[in-house]
Amino acid sequence: MKQGEKDYLKKIGEGGEEHAFNKPFSDIHRGRYLIDIGIILSLLPPPPAKLLDM
């Protein structure tokens, strides 16, 4: 682990450290994020199209 990463964990405190180690599953809005990703994927054209084709 780099020094900057260690300093970051000290700055965010114990609760932030726990969140950082367990994310994305520790976020209270994780279900909403999954739904949002699903909606975005449903709007994309079928393969083999690429995101840049939009």
Phi, psi and omega in degrees: 000134181284159182299321178299323178292321178295317179297320179300315181295326177293322183290324185276352175080179185295316180294319178293324178296316179298317179297316181298321181286332185256356183293151007273001187282347181267353182286136182296335183261020185301322179295319179296319179298320179296318177297316179300317179296319178298319179296316179299315180296327180290340180274345182284150176291158181295156178300151012267021178300155180245160180303326180291345178286345183291000000 
